[in-house]
Amino acid sequence: MSVRAYIDMYLEEVKKIAGAVDKNTLAQAVEILRSTREQKGRLFILGVGGGAGNATHAVNDFRKIAGMEAYAPTDNVSELTARVNDEGWETVFVNWLQGSRLRAGDCVLVFSVGGGSEEKNISTNLVQALKYSRSVGAKIIGIISRDGGYTAQVADAAILVPVVNAETVTPHAEAFQAVLWHLLVTHPQIKAHEMKWESVK
């Protein structure tokens, strides 16, 4: 494939995905986030790998733009690695959520390509965290791809990034996590503060 052909293919895939994302599920996510803030609930954002990087950025946006109390367990590398070393990778998120006293009225937002799977032993730390989140009555939003995995099974709003090419699932899933959280955080029902460049005339 030529240099230009791949560029054309990739950007065409982006257009297809943007047109196919389920808007009703996005609206459900907006309502969950609005209600969470109204109840003075907190937003906990979970992700691994690229999802962890996206979680850091999203925490900033939800705090600064949406005026929500938001956290990501992967932002504190000392605590994260201590928990992995002492307790294991599988329980790193659930133990962190327990320490944060996750409760009904809070919301957990998951960034994951596949959504986690106990059967396939993939992202089981997310699976354990979601089981706990459900048990305490916290709301769950997922921005995920493929079939959505465990996240899609238990989420109150499972936003699927459609698969248009089996060879580019991960880059599109992680890129659209950013596209979609920016949509959510700037939605008129969520945005509480103006963004810097938009305020400069």
Residue pairs with C-beta under 8 A, 6 or more apart in sequence:
1 9
9 165
10 168
13 164
13 165
13 168
13 172
14 172
14 175
16 162
16 164
17 161
17 162
17 164
17 172
17 176
18 179
20 162
20 164
21 159
21 160
21 161
21 162
21 176
21 180
22 159
22 160
25 157
25 158
25 159
25 160
26 157
26 159
26 180
26 183
26 184
28 156
28 157
29 141
29 157
29 159
29 184
30 184
30 187
30 189
30 190
31 189
32 107
32 139
32 141
32 156
32 157
33 43
33 66
33 68
33 107
33 141
33 184
33 190
34 189
34 190
35 41
35 139
36 42
36 43
36 68
36 105
36 106
36 107
36 139
37 66
37 67
37 68
37 190
39 105
40 69
40 105
41 69
41 105
41 106
41 107
42 68
42 69
42 70
42 71
42 100
42 106
42 107
43 62
43 68
43 69
43 70
43 71
43 106
43 107
43 108
43 109
44 70
44 71
44 72
44 73
44 97
44 100
44 102
44 106
44 107
44 108
44 109
44 138
45 55
45 58
45 59
45 62
45 70
45 71
45 72
45 108
45 109
45 110
45 111
46 55
46 72
46 73
46 74
46 93
46 108
46 109
46 110
46 111
46 112
46 126
46 129
47 53
47 54
47 55
47 72
47 74
47 110
47 111
47 112
47 177
48 74
48 112
48 123
48 125
48 126
50 111
50 113
50 170
50 174
50 177
51 110
51 111
51 112
51 113
51 174
51 177
52 72
52 74
52 111
54 111
54 174
54 177
54 178
54 181
55 72
55 74
55 75
55 111
56 72
56 74
56 75
57 178
58 70
58 72
58 109
58 111
58 181
58 185
59 70
59 71
59 72
59 75
61 181
61 182
61 185
62 68
62 70
62 181
62 185
63 69
63 70
64 193
65 185
65 186
65 191
65 192
65 193
65 195
66 185
66 190
66 191
66 192
66 193
67 192
67 193
71 100
73 79
73 80
73 92
73 93
73 96
73 97
74 80
79 96
80 92
80 96
83 91
83 92
83 95
83 96
84 92
87 95
89 124
89 125
90 124
90 125
90 128
91 125
91 128
92 125
93 125
93 126
93 128
93 129
94 125
94 128
94 129
94 131
94 132
97 108
97 129
97 132
97 133
98 132
102 108
102 132
102 133
102 136
102 138
103 136
103 137
103 138
104 136
104 137
104 138
105 137
105 138
106 138
106 139
107 138
107 139
107 140
107 141
108 129
108 130
108 133
108 138
108 139
108 140
108 141
109 140
109 141
109 142
109 143
109 181
110 116
110 126
110 130
110 140
110 141
110 142
110 143
110 144
110 151
110 155
111 143
111 144
111 174
111 177
111 181
112 123
112 126
112 142
112 143
112 144
112 149
112 151
112 173
113 144
113 145
113 146
113 169
113 170
113 173
113 174
114 122
114 123
114 144
114 145
114 146
114 147
114 148
114 149
115 123
115 126
115 142
115 144
115 145
115 146
115 147
115 148
115 149
115 150
115 151
115 152
115 158
116 122
116 123
116 124
116 125
116 126
116 127
116 130
116 149
116 150
116 151
117 123
117 124
117 127
117 149
117 150
118 124
118 127
118 150
122 149
123 149
126 150
126 151
127 150
130 140
130 150
130 151
130 154
130 155
131 154
133 140
134 140
134 154
139 156
140 151
140 154
140 155
140 156
140 157
141 155
141 156
141 157
141 158
141 159
142 148
142 151
142 152
142 155
142 157
142 158
142 159
143 159
143 161
143 176
143 177
143 180
143 181
144 151
144 152
144 158
144 159
144 160
144 161
144 173
145 160
145 161
145 162
145 163
145 169
145 170
145 172
145 173
145 176
146 163
146 169
146 173
148 155
148 158
148 160
151 158
152 158
152 160
159 180
161 172
161 173
161 176
161 177
161 180
163 169
163 172
164 172
165 172
184 190
185 191
186 195
